[in-house]
């Protein structure tokens, strides 16, 4: 191993949400002197507006810093930031595959949470060295001794000497840097072997084309190298290689084994690079590609439509660009009678859905209508064929259906023991099947349940949080499919079925959901000149009904001193409001009504 | 001849009423005098402008003058007289022109009313609003029911042969029998004209500020207004509509016919001035914040004046008149025929705007609009753009088509804004 390679440390930081991962990343960048304090914005790594607002990290990002260690040597630290939310496991696994070690950040007050566990298991699966850091030691409620013990007991990681820090206030950051240098191994790999690099992320730039983020396992790559993407077979010539500054790209001569950096090659077609693919030298290819990443599956599907049908092409272009940076986003065109042309999109979870929706709206200025999210059901037909159902409208005639299956997850809920009762009740309400309770220590436990996925995609997080006063955390993994009594609930507005409002529901919950849905729609639909019945039906049988009463009064009496302009404005505003609605038959439905199924839980 | 109406705004009030969002300011004698002077100057400047822009159809003829407010009766008879004289000097006012003045009970005496009558006011509009003491208090009115009756009698003695009473229904705490009592009391006085509005809670009024909502399990909950420690509930929808429908019935019994959504008159006493607004007659508004409909170079223009009293007095001070008009304000680009900065707001009406107005103003009148009249104004094919919505509303029972005429039905009146907005682009 050449000496340069021995001075590289590729690592990531893993943590439960809000345990201070991004803040620690900022401190490391600051301490290694890459940026002056003036250039430091809070949370340098989170460069999307949305991330900063929500205080979470969505896209994994990389940064290269230079650290002069106590041994007098200069080390190159490649820090790859990872998201902490359960929806983004795939992004975490991509980041992990580019690293040789992981810093585990644990909150000194909260201790281990559900995603701490999940992320540690992911890191261990990726054969990474994991060493813990106890953060937020300056909080009044901090109990680093207890947390250190917990880390040893629950995770089996050596934690007695774990650095005890405050990322927020810059306490003990040097100890972390020293641990990175001493505990994380230098990357292996042969710089003279054929090029073998793993794509762990990519970004579309309108000038440079696709920018491929990669970890070089073996070999070298520089300007002019003819490269081949092993999965797609696409070949091209490298235009530029470089490393990651904080928030910018720094071109360099060459990337060699052990390094983390980027490649541009005038790649215009987003279909030609796949995250997880292996890049090799076209003239001297490696024998085998690197093992692919954990294959990502979309858990949640919903219809995404432009509010104005004329923007269909804009929506398609935006989805195409987002998918380049987000391999876990799936979409395909679909048509709805109510909403026109749009896309059925697949997401990792509800947060992922919301993030994508917001990015489409903000970054691409699109006005969207989103239908109720659902999961992928398996429909076993009597003729022996099986349909993977992502759009409720495509459910075959019940007479052709033998039985249906729905996805279930293994759920782990970590909580303080006070809330075991209420949370078990919640799981029971959501058709959960109890598996076990494991006590981590006197006051904390892990509840294990098997839960149908469609019971947790709407509001499970919110309800879990409110019923446990924030003392429960949650993680899940797809377990498989189980046979279930499922029905399609249709909504009829003014006696017309609105396809975009149909959803699949457990038979036992159908009545309640139908009733709530009708109530909610009644609130959302403005009164018209005529009475509008809102009905919920299963297979043509009405199970719930509400009525939007006819408008009684909408009259402006006085017209002051001939100020007709003011009256005109009022009428124009009224007209404008109508234009923003969807016309279903003779009824105008506000766009947000299509999302109302999401907010059915009582406050 | 081109018919024209004049609207002259007097923005002063003894006290702002709780529901009022019209432009008004507290009165003081010096301000009233300065304002009357400024108004006279503006009238003269406007007349000059209107004359020079006279249309080929012929010279202007003023068919109505309306002194509105605020409370015009806070000005003395001498001031009103001077304003009307100025108008008559500046504009060719028809000998039979309707000259209306708004007055509030509590601000007039037989002597002052005699004075107004003597300077040419021939129609008096009294802001009675209600004959319930409690309701008047909630509205923040300064008068009592008794004073309203006294003002009415005084007006008769002063020689007013054409009197309107303004009434408001749907008040906090009001029930249907209360409203019917107010209507009957008004009718028993025997005015020639009654305007019956229903209360609208307007932005920025004290009444809206005091609103409380009660969420109930049934329908939409109730809305009330906090008065001291009490909450007075607004009539619920059905009752409010019943009040509205009862108005037509009760007033018809006393010989008043509804000729517009909120206006009732004995035969021959329909307001010339109000009808002008609904039928597209040109009007010139003078005074603070006043709006006009003018015709310049074949185009129709709606304008509105500044809403700042200081600025108004400044613009129409003596020195500005010598310069031939108001000071220039370059930040407002002027319309085709106007000096820049002349108006605070100015809109040139497109053909489509005028067509829409034809409907949303004309349909307010019970006789409705005439298709042939529309086609004369806008061409034989223009109606087609509206035909689908008209047909839809005829089917929904909100419009009624009767040969050449199209009018709102009883149901259509209740939801007229919905009908009108559907007839917009």
Interface residues (C-beta under 8 A of the other chain):
Chain A: X529 X530 X549 X551 X552 X553 X554 X555 X556 X557 X558 X559 X560 X561 X562 X563 X564 X565 X567 X568 X570 X571 X572 X574 X575 X578
Chain B: X7 X9 X22 X68 X197 X198 X200 X219 X237 X238 X240 X241 X244 X261 X262 X277 X283 X285 X289 X290 X291 X292 X293 X302 X304 X345 X347 X353 X356 X357 X360 X361 X396 X398 X413 X414 X415 X416 X417 X418 X420 X421 X422 X424 X425
